[in-house]
Structure formats: structure tokens, C-alpha cells
Amino acid sequence: MTAVRLRVRTEPIDEADPLLRRADPRTPLVWLRRGEGMIGLGETLRIESTGPGRIDDAGAAWAELAELADVDDRVGLPGTGLIAFGAFAFADDSASTSVLVVPELVLGKRDGRSWLTRIELVPGGRGSGADAGAAPEPAGAPGGIHSPDTYTDTDAPGIPEPAPRRRAPRIAFEPAALPPAAYEAAVAEAVRRIDAGELEKVVLARTQQGELHEEDGLRAVLGSLADDYPDTWVFAVDGLIGASPETLVRVDHGTVSARVLAGTAPRGGDEEADRVSAAELAASAKSRSEHALAVASAVKRLEPHTARLDASPEPFTLQLPNLWHLATDLKGTLGDGSDALDLVRAVHPTAAVAGTPRKKAVAAIAELEGFDRGRYAGPVGWIDGGGDGEWAIALRSAQVGDDGRVTAFAGCGIVHDSVPADELAETVLKFRPIVDAFGG
């Protein structure tokens, strides 16, 4: 069995138009913040994995793919050369497949420079005879690497013309898993368990669903998210779309950074009320306690991989259009040669999206939520051929199914003094980015 071989060419280009205007409107691959980042077009191959070893399996297959790739990178910025866009399921037993998608074309912008990357299968590089078309599968991964049976240069898409802005498709979302009364009951039970000493914190989510009747409307939805939430990571990978404010981990030439968010308050109705809301959040014992658990969890998971790791001395209030968050930035130097996916595996799931202690919180989530989160609250981002990359937590997000069903997710951190009605109201605020982006 012969391994898959790729040829990768990155060259600088002049690109004045916003990248999103060239994204695929039906199956977008997007990673952008403030207009910088990448979009992918077409699909050269994908790596699929499931189960407890999904991140390790994908990482092993990616490392082999990268090792054999023929790369000519004439730009040398984060996101150039060989890259894959990825999204991983939240839970070990999720029915959702985790994916790394290698596009045929990548258009990117960073630091005032633009580039085009072409990624193609090397003709004849996948074996011959009985093994033709075969590819190695990472241990435990039922899907492994998937690529076309045949591929020629003429299959690669050209650079599309910039599309005009259009109205996002309208979707009427309705409560689905854990409707309001059931969610409040789940929160009350979680508080009971916390007060009984079974755990310190658990994050509980609920869902809303709607039907998408326009196949080519996702580019407009992403445009709305990018306009309304410019400081977030706007992403689209294999039908998972969203605008996440939380950086799970970023690796760049030996440095690692992350942003931890926990503790939330609504924006005020005017300037004075907004200042009061931010000040109350910063002073809230409940929010600061919840935030401290999340920071401690991230530090505990990252520290073994770093020679040095520094954190913001105090949490700061992060302003989003509809919310305030308490935030802490972490930055350090890698000390053990880990790549981005190694660190993703180490830190996921964080206390910000699972709880504390981790194992007990994950078990409580499965019991009290009673639904499969899929890729919600899982890692989403990209990795390059050298192991660098940027990964966020898939928050403020929705999964678009092949049947057109759109499932939106929102969750809250539950601690001992959480009030069920207040947590329900917070989920409404957290649904807003997706609901508004779909014309709600």
C-alpha cells in the first residue's frame, strides 16, 4: 500500500476583494477574523476519524501526509503551504465524524499580503495494480484518508469571481433538545449535584432547529457573522459554521497562545448601562469563580508542553456586540515539540465548555443534556504541514445537515449559585449570532 502524495504550490497574488466574496456559497471552507485568514475551494482529500482517539488518529495521518508532500511555499506566512481545515466532535462517543479537509485551492490574506495555494494529488503517487487508489488509515479510524480515485490538473477549480452581497436566507428557529422548561430543570439538577460536592462546574447546552431551503445561502450567513462579530473567528468546515470568540490554542514557530472565556453578562442598553454591566461582571464572585476554574484547567493542560507559560495577571472584560465576557490570555514557549493537534488533544474539552472535574462534568453533560453535541464546543480551525495552526472552540455555532436542517447550539457554565432562569436567558443571548445571521 502506497501513501498519498501531494504537490503544494503557494505564490503571492494581488487580491483587493474580501475573501468571503469568493467562498463557495454551498460548501464553504472559511477561517477569518477581521477579513484576514483563508478560504478553501474544492476538496483534494479528507481525513476522517471517530472515537476517543479521533484527534490522535487524525494527527498521525496528517503528519504522514505532510512528511511526503512536495511543498513550494513562496510566501511563508501562517496559513501558507500545505494546510487542512478541521472540525472535531466534542465527545468521545459522538456519532459525528471528525474531519480534516484539504482543499484544492486556498486563498489567503495576512499582514497586508495575499496568496494562492494549489494542492493536488501527485499523479501515480497512490500505488499501482491492486493497491491503486488505496491509502493508509490511522489505527482505530474507520474512515481514514479519502481522496478521488483519479485526479488531473484540469479537475482543480479556478479562482471564482467575487460574488455580490446578497441577503442571508431566513430561518425560523424553534426549540429542540432541552426546550426552556427542560433546560431550567437540568440546570437545577446540576446545581443540586454541585452543592452535594459531586463536581464544581458543568456546562449545559440546548439546541434550536430550523430548515434551510436555499442551498447557496451560507456565504451570506458567514458574511453577516463577519460583519457583526469582526473580532471572532468566523469559520465554516464541513457544514459547521459560526463565530467563536474563544481561541483554544494557536501554535506559531514554537510559541503557543490561547484565550480563555468564562463568565458572561449582557450588553447594556446605553453607554452608562453598558459600563455598569461590564463592571458588575468584573466584580461578580460567581463569574470570577467560574472563570478561575476555566483558566486553571487550561494552564494545567498546557503547562506540561511548555518551557514557559504566562497568563494575564487579572481577567479582563471582552466586549462583543451582544455580550461581555471575562477573558484571560495565555502565552508561552513550547518545550516538547508538540504540534497544534497535540495541544488540541491535551486541552480539549476545557472547563469553559465541559466543567470541572473534567471526567465527571463530561459524564454529567451526557446525562443531563441527553443529546449528541456533535461538533458543537469541539475544536475547529486549521493546521499546516509543519504542525502550526489556529484552533478555536466551536461556539456561537450551528451544524448544517445534508438534509438542510440547521441545528444551533448555546450553553452556559453552571456553578453552585447559578439561577436556572438566568442561565436560560443567557442561552438566548448566545443563540443570537446564529439566529440573526440567518435573518431571524
C-alpha positions as CSV (number, residue, x, y, z in Angstrom):
1,M,0.0,0.0,0.0
2,T,1.5,3.3,-1.1
3,A,0.9,6.5,0.8
4,V,-0.9,9.5,-0.7
5,R,1.4,12.2,-2.1
6,L,0.5,15.8,-2.5
7,R,2.1,18.6,-4.5
8,V,1.6,22.1,-3.0
9,R,2.4,25.5,-4.5
10,T,1.9,28.8,-2.8
11,E,2.5,32.1,-4.6
12,P,1.8,35.7,-3.8
13,I,-1.2,37.4,-5.6
14,D,-2.9,40.7,-5.7
15,E,-6.3,40.4,-4.0
16,A,-8.3,43.6,-3.2
17,D,-11.7,42.0,-2.7
18,P,-12.8,40.5,0.6
19,L,-12.1,36.8,0.7
20,L,-15.6,35.8,1.7
21,R,-16.9,37.1,-1.7
22,R,-15.0,34.2,-3.3
23,A,-16.1,31.5,-0.8
24,D,-18.2,28.5,-2.0
25,P,-21.8,29.5,-1.2
26,R,-22.9,25.9,-0.7
27,T,-20.0,24.2,1.0
28,P,-17.8,27.0,2.3
29,L,-14.4,26.4,3.9
30,V,-13.6,29.5,5.9
31,W,-11.3,30.8,8.7
32,L,-11.3,34.5,9.0
33,R,-11.0,37.3,11.6
34,R,-11.2,41.0,10.6
35,G,-11.0,39.9,7.0
36,E,-7.7,38.1,7.4
37,G,-7.3,34.3,7.1
38,M,-8.1,31.8,4.5
39,I,-10.9,30.3,2.4
40,G,-10.7,26.9,0.7
41,L,-12.2,25.8,-2.6
42,G,-12.8,22.3,-3.7
43,E,-11.5,19.2,-1.9
44,T,-8.4,17.3,-2.7
45,L,-8.9,14.8,0.2
46,R,-10.2,14.5,3.7
47,I,-9.1,12.6,6.8
48,E,-11.9,11.3,8.9
49,S,-11.8,9.8,12.4
50,T,-14.1,8.9,15.3
51,G,-14.0,7.8,18.9
52,P,-11.7,8.6,21.8
53,G,-8.6,8.6,19.5
54,R,-10.1,10.9,16.9
55,I,-7.6,13.7,17.3
56,D,-4.5,11.4,17.6
57,D,-5.6,9.4,14.6
58,A,-6.1,12.5,12.5
59,G,-2.8,13.9,13.7
60,A,-0.9,10.7,12.8
61,A,-2.5,10.6,9.3
62,W,-1.8,14.3,8.8
63,A,1.9,14.0,9.9
64,E,2.4,11.2,7.3
65,L,0.7,13.2,4.6
66,A,2.8,16.3,5.4
67,E,6.0,14.4,5.5
68,L,5.5,13.1,2.0
69,A,4.2,16.3,0.5
70,D,6.2,18.3,-2.1
71,V,5.8,21.9,-1.0
72,D,6.9,25.1,-2.7
73,D,5.9,28.0,-0.5
74,R,6.9,31.4,-1.8
75,V,5.1,33.4,0.8
76,G,6.0,32.0,4.2
77,L,3.2,33.3,6.4
78,P,0.9,31.4,8.8
79,G,-1.6,29.6,6.6
80,T,0.6,29.2,3.5
81,G,1.9,26.0,2.1
82,L,0.0,22.7,2.9
83,I,-3.0,23.2,5.2
84,A,-6.1,21.5,6.2
85,F,-9.3,22.9,7.7
86,G,-10.6,20.8,10.6
87,A,-13.5,20.2,13.0
88,F,-13.6,17.6,15.7
89,A,-16.6,16.2,17.7
90,F,-17.0,17.3,21.3
91,A,-17.5,13.8,22.8
92,D,-15.6,10.6,22.5
93,D,-18.8,8.7,21.8
94,S,-20.3,11.2,19.4
95,A,-21.9,9.9,16.2
96,S,-20.5,12.9,14.3
97,T,-17.4,12.3,12.2
98,S,-14.3,14.5,12.9
99,V,-12.6,15.8,9.8
100,L,-9.5,17.4,8.3
101,V,-10.3,18.8,4.9
102,V,-7.5,19.5,2.4
103,P,-8.9,21.9,-0.3
104,E,-7.7,22.2,-3.9
105,L,-7.3,25.9,-3.7
106,V,-6.6,28.2,-0.8
107,L,-6.9,32.0,-0.9
108,G,-5.4,33.8,2.0
109,K,-4.7,37.3,3.4
110,R,-2.5,38.2,6.3
111,D,-0.5,41.3,7.3
112,G,-1.4,43.1,4.1
113,R,-0.2,40.2,1.8
114,S,-2.4,37.8,-0.2
115,W,-1.6,34.4,-1.6
116,L,-2.9,31.5,-3.6
117,T,-2.1,27.8,-2.8
118,R,-2.9,24.9,-5.1
119,I,-2.9,21.4,-3.6
120,E,-3.1,18.4,-5.8
121,L,-2.5,14.7,-5.8
122,V,0.7,13.6,-7.4
123,P,-0.2,11.5,-10.5
124,G,0.8,7.9,-9.8
125,G,1.6,8.7,-6.2
126,R,-1.1,6.4,-4.7
127,G,0.2,3.0,-5.7
128,S,-0.4,0.7,-8.7
129,G,-2.2,-2.5,-9.5
130,A,-4.2,-4.0,-6.7
131,D,-3.2,-1.1,-4.4
132,A,-4.2,1.7,-6.8
133,G,-6.3,4.2,-5.0
134,A,-5.6,2.8,-1.6
135,A,-4.5,5.0,1.3
136,P,-3.3,4.3,4.8
137,E,-5.8,4.5,7.5
138,P,-4.8,5.6,11.0
139,A,-5.4,3.0,13.7
140,G,-8.9,3.0,15.0
141,A,-10.2,5.4,12.3
142,P,-13.0,3.7,10.3
143,G,-12.8,6.4,7.6
144,G,-9.1,7.3,7.3
145,I,-8.0,9.3,4.3
146,H,-10.5,9.8,1.4
147,S,-9.5,11.2,-2.0
148,P,-10.7,10.9,-5.5
149,D,-10.0,7.7,-7.5
150,T,-8.4,9.8,-10.2
151,Y,-7.3,13.4,-10.3
152,T,-5.8,15.7,-13.0
153,D,-4.8,19.3,-13.1
154,T,-8.0,20.1,-15.0
155,D,-10.1,19.0,-12.0
156,A,-8.8,21.9,-9.9
157,P,-11.3,24.8,-9.6
158,G,-10.3,28.2,-10.9
159,I,-10.5,31.3,-8.8
160,P,-14.1,32.3,-8.8
161,E,-15.2,35.8,-9.5
162,P,-16.2,37.9,-6.4
163,A,-19.9,37.4,-5.8
164,P,-22.1,40.3,-5.0
165,R,-23.5,40.6,-1.5
166,R,-26.9,39.1,-1.0
167,R,-29.5,38.7,1.7
168,A,-29.0,35.8,4.1
169,P,-31.7,33.1,3.9
170,R,-34.3,33.4,6.6
171,I,-34.8,30.5,9.0
172,A,-37.4,30.3,11.8
173,F,-35.7,28.5,14.6
174,E,-37.7,26.5,17.2
175,P,-36.5,25.0,20.5
176,A,-35.3,21.4,20.0
177,A,-33.2,19.5,22.6
178,L,-33.8,20.8,26.1
179,P,-36.6,23.3,25.5
180,P,-36.8,26.1,28.1
181,A,-38.6,24.3,30.9
182,A,-36.4,21.2,30.5
183,Y,-33.3,23.3,30.4
184,E,-34.2,25.0,33.7
185,A,-34.8,21.6,35.2
186,A,-31.4,20.4,34.0
187,V,-29.7,23.5,35.5
188,A,-31.4,23.0,38.8
189,E,-30.3,19.3,38.9
190,A,-26.7,20.4,38.1
191,V,-26.8,22.9,40.9
192,R,-28.0,20.2,43.3
193,R,-25.1,17.9,42.3
194,I,-22.6,20.8,42.7
195,D,-24.0,21.6,46.1
196,A,-23.7,17.9,47.0
197,G,-20.0,18.0,46.2
198,E,-20.2,15.8,43.1
199,L,-18.5,18.4,40.9
200,E,-17.6,22.1,40.8
201,K,-18.9,23.2,37.5
202,V,-20.7,21.8,34.5
203,V,-21.6,23.4,31.1
204,L,-25.1,22.6,29.9
205,A,-26.2,23.4,26.3
206,R,-29.5,23.3,24.5
207,T,-30.4,23.5,20.8
208,Q,-32.7,25.2,18.3
209,Q,-33.5,23.9,14.9
210,G,-34.7,25.3,11.6
211,E,-34.9,24.3,7.9
212,L,-32.6,25.9,5.2
213,H,-34.4,26.0,1.8
214,E,-31.6,27.8,-0.1
215,E,-28.7,25.6,-1.0
216,D,-26.4,28.5,-1.8
217,G,-27.0,30.9,1.1
218,L,-24.3,30.0,3.5
219,R,-21.8,32.6,2.2
220,A,-24.3,35.3,3.0
221,V,-24.7,33.9,6.5
222,L,-21.0,33.9,7.1
223,G,-20.8,37.5,5.7
224,S,-23.4,38.6,8.3
225,L,-21.4,36.9,11.1
226,A,-18.1,38.6,9.9
227,D,-19.8,42.0,9.7
228,D,-21.5,41.7,13.1
229,Y,-18.7,39.9,15.1
230,P,-15.4,41.1,13.5
231,D,-13.3,40.1,16.5
232,T,-14.3,36.5,16.5
233,W,-13.1,33.6,14.4
234,V,-15.6,33.2,11.6
235,F,-15.4,29.6,10.5
236,A,-17.1,27.1,8.2
237,V,-15.9,23.5,7.9
238,D,-18.0,20.6,6.6
239,G,-21.3,22.3,7.4
240,L,-20.2,23.6,10.8
241,I,-20.5,27.4,10.8
242,G,-20.1,30.0,13.5
243,A,-18.3,33.0,15.0
244,S,-16.2,31.9,18.0
245,P,-14.7,34.4,20.4
246,E,-12.5,31.8,22.2
247,T,-9.1,30.7,20.9
248,L,-8.5,27.1,22.1
249,V,-4.8,27.1,21.0
250,R,-2.5,28.8,18.5
251,V,0.9,27.4,17.6
252,D,3.3,29.5,15.6
253,H,7.0,28.6,15.2
254,G,7.4,27.3,18.8
255,T,5.1,29.8,20.6
256,V,1.7,28.9,21.9
257,S,-1.2,31.1,22.9
258,A,-4.8,30.7,24.0
259,R,-7.7,32.8,25.1
260,V,-9.9,31.5,27.9
261,L,-13.5,32.8,28.2
262,A,-15.9,32.1,31.1
263,G,-18.3,34.5,32.8
264,T,-20.9,36.3,30.8
265,A,-23.1,39.4,31.1
266,P,-25.4,41.2,28.6
267,R,-24.5,44.5,27.0
268,G,-26.2,47.5,28.4
269,G,-28.9,49.4,26.6
270,D,-26.9,52.7,26.6
271,E,-23.3,53.7,27.3
272,E,-23.8,54.1,31.1
273,A,-25.7,50.8,31.4
274,D,-23.0,49.1,29.4
275,R,-20.2,50.3,31.7
276,V,-22.2,49.2,34.7
277,S,-22.8,45.7,33.2
278,A,-19.1,45.3,32.5
279,A,-18.1,46.5,35.9
280,E,-20.6,44.1,37.6
281,L,-19.3,41.2,35.6
282,A,-15.7,42.0,36.6
283,A,-16.7,42.2,40.3
284,S,-19.0,39.2,40.2
285,A,-17.8,36.5,42.6
286,K,-19.8,33.8,40.7
287,S,-18.3,34.8,37.3
288,R,-14.8,35.2,38.7
289,S,-15.0,31.7,40.3
290,E,-16.3,30.2,37.1
291,H,-13.5,31.9,35.1
292,A,-10.8,30.8,37.5
293,L,-11.8,27.2,37.1
294,A,-11.5,27.6,33.3
295,V,-8.1,29.2,33.5
296,A,-6.8,26.6,35.9
297,S,-7.9,23.9,33.6
298,A,-6.2,25.4,30.5
299,V,-3.0,26.1,32.4
300,K,-2.9,22.5,33.8
301,R,-3.3,21.0,30.3
302,L,-0.8,23.3,28.5
303,E,1.9,23.6,31.2
304,P,3.4,20.1,30.7
305,H,4.1,21.0,27.0
306,T,5.7,24.4,27.6
307,A,9.0,25.7,28.8
308,R,7.2,28.8,29.9
309,L,3.6,29.8,30.2
310,D,2.3,33.2,31.2
311,A,-1.2,34.4,31.9
312,S,-2.9,37.8,32.1
313,P,-2.5,38.9,35.8
314,E,-6.2,39.6,36.0
315,P,-9.2,38.6,33.8
316,F,-10.3,41.4,31.5
317,T,-13.7,42.2,30.1
318,L,-14.0,41.3,26.5
319,Q,-16.7,43.3,24.6
320,L,-18.8,41.6,21.9
321,P,-21.8,43.2,20.2
322,N,-24.3,41.3,22.4
323,L,-22.2,40.2,25.4
324,W,-19.4,40.9,27.8
325,H,-17.1,38.0,28.7
326,L,-14.4,37.6,31.3
327,A,-11.2,36.7,29.4
328,T,-7.7,35.7,30.2
329,D,-4.9,35.4,27.6
330,L,-2.2,32.7,27.9
331,K,1.1,32.8,26.0
332,G,4.1,30.6,26.2
333,T,7.0,28.8,24.6
334,L,6.7,25.1,23.6
335,G,9.1,22.8,25.3
336,D,8.4,19.4,24.0
337,G,8.0,19.7,20.2
338,S,4.2,19.4,20.3
339,D,2.3,20.5,17.3
340,A,-1.1,22.2,17.2
341,L,-3.1,19.0,17.2
342,D,-1.1,17.6,20.1
343,L,-2.2,20.6,22.1
344,V,-5.7,20.5,20.9
345,R,-5.9,16.9,22.2
346,A,-4.3,18.0,25.5
347,V,-6.7,20.9,26.3
348,H,-10.0,19.6,24.9
349,P,-12.5,19.7,26.4
350,T,-11.7,22.7,28.5
351,A,-13.5,23.6,31.7
352,A,-15.1,26.5,29.7
353,V,-17.2,24.1,27.6
354,A,-17.3,21.0,29.8
355,G,-16.7,21.7,33.5
356,T,-14.6,20.6,36.5
357,P,-13.5,17.9,37.2
358,R,-13.4,17.1,33.5
359,K,-14.5,13.4,33.6
360,K,-17.3,13.9,36.0
361,A,-18.5,17.0,34.1
362,V,-18.5,15.2,30.7
363,A,-20.5,12.4,32.3
364,A,-23.0,14.8,33.7
365,I,-23.3,16.6,30.3
366,A,-24.2,13.3,28.6
367,E,-26.8,12.5,31.3
368,L,-28.4,16.0,31.8
369,E,-28.4,17.2,28.2
370,G,-29.4,13.9,26.7
371,F,-28.3,14.7,23.1
372,D,-25.2,14.4,20.9
373,R,-23.4,17.8,20.7
374,G,-21.7,16.7,17.5
375,R,-19.0,19.2,16.8
376,Y,-20.5,21.9,18.9
377,A,-18.0,23.0,21.6
378,G,-15.3,20.9,19.8
379,P,-12.1,22.2,18.3
380,V,-12.4,23.9,14.9
381,G,-9.6,25.5,12.9
382,W,-6.6,24.7,10.7
383,I,-3.2,23.0,10.7
384,D,-0.3,23.4,8.3
385,G,2.3,21.0,7.1
386,G,4.8,22.0,9.9
387,G,2.3,21.4,12.7
388,D,1.5,25.1,13.3
389,G,-2.1,26.2,13.3
390,E,-5.0,28.1,14.9
391,W,-7.9,26.4,16.7
392,A,-11.0,27.9,18.3
393,I,-13.8,26.3,20.3
394,A,-16.9,25.9,18.1
395,L,-19.2,28.3,20.0
396,R,-21.9,30.6,18.6
397,S,-22.3,27.9,16.0
398,A,-24.6,25.7,14.1
399,Q,-24.4,22.5,12.1
400,V,-26.0,22.5,8.6
401,G,-27.0,18.9,7.7
402,D,-27.2,17.4,4.2
403,D,-31.0,17.5,4.6
404,G,-31.0,21.3,5.1
405,R,-31.7,21.0,8.8
406,V,-29.8,23.7,10.8
407,T,-29.1,22.9,14.4
408,A,-27.9,25.9,16.5
409,F,-26.3,25.4,20.0
410,A,-25.9,27.6,23.1
411,G,-24.6,26.7,26.6
412,C,-23.8,28.1,29.9
413,G,-21.4,27.3,32.8
414,I,-23.3,26.1,35.8
415,V,-21.8,26.7,39.3
416,H,-23.2,26.5,42.8
417,D,-25.0,29.8,42.8
418,S,-26.4,29.6,39.2
419,V,-30.1,30.5,38.8
420,P,-32.0,28.4,36.2
421,A,-34.0,31.3,34.8
422,D,-30.8,33.4,34.4
423,E,-28.9,30.6,32.7
424,L,-31.8,30.2,30.3
425,A,-31.8,33.9,29.5
426,E,-28.0,33.7,28.8
427,T,-28.5,30.9,26.2
428,V,-31.0,33.2,24.4
429,L,-28.2,35.8,24.1
430,K,-25.7,33.2,22.9
431,F,-28.1,32.0,20.2
432,R,-28.4,35.5,18.8
433,P,-25.3,35.5,16.5
434,I,-26.6,32.4,14.6
435,V,-30.3,33.4,14.7
436,D,-29.6,36.9,13.5
437,A,-27.2,35.7,10.8
438,F,-30.0,33.6,9.3
439,G,-32.2,36.6,9.1
440,G,-34.0,35.9,12.4
